[in-house]
Amino acid sequence: VIVEVDPGLDGPPRLRGPGFEVVAEHVVGCDGVQSAVLRSFPEQGEHRQHPYGWLTAIAELTAPVDGIRYAVHECGFAAVMPRSGPLARLYLQVPAGEDPASWSHERLLDQLELRLGADPGRPRVAEVLETDVLRLRSGIAPSFHYGRTLLAGDSAHVLTASGGKGMNLAIGDAADLADSLVRHHRGDPSGLAGYDRRRRAHAANTLAFSEEMLELMHLSPAEDPAANEESSGSAADVKIGLICVHDINSGYDAAHIEGLTAACEELGIEANSQVIFRYNIAEDENCYDAAVDLAEEGCNIIFSDS
């Protein structure tokens, strides 16, 4: 067990534990959120603890799930994630610090059905195999490089499972650091010198995506559903834009236009004054320009058919 790390400010870094010491050229901390290597840095940073967690369950369903299902309900977030065969992982938003023992299988299934809504074609849960509560926390270390020690993976940054980006980010750290160390030992110090800047920038962008997705899918415990309805505005406040990158006369675009028009009528949105269509828009930059134009015209919801 490593109990102390000398980061190597005045010589080679050293790892110490009960009855041993290891001297190295570089030390890379890949030892998770309780990293002994991170503790050798002058600043460790802080993790944000979200005010809710996820009740997670592995369950066997009556049939394989054909895709990921998300739901946002006034009782909280719910999701079904397919695994191999008929297995799936279930998620329910619960208060932070919730005890999984307080959730019987019957209570879990009742909340899952409530939040996912009525869908006769959706596979049902045949058996719940195990449950747990996942703490949702996030943060980035102030530095990934100190002396001759470096950080990668969860030692450097902690993300919630929202968006599923944690493993990708850690693999990116490992690939960058491996290349940087090889270049360093071949006489090129520039790669290792830029590792901290490059990877913290990636971590910041990934964390921002994960946090935005988390906030999009969850109700804060302080939010009241009635207050949400009251503050959400009326249909008269909505202005919608639709970007069509194909021929307006094609069945593909016509179906999108017909579907959006019907949905607006059902919601009481005036299709003639509150919906703007942009037809035959080329993809890539022209599509982006069309979205900017729609935003400038006051559209607060913008769809594209590609």
Disulfide bonds with the S-S distance in Angstrom:
none
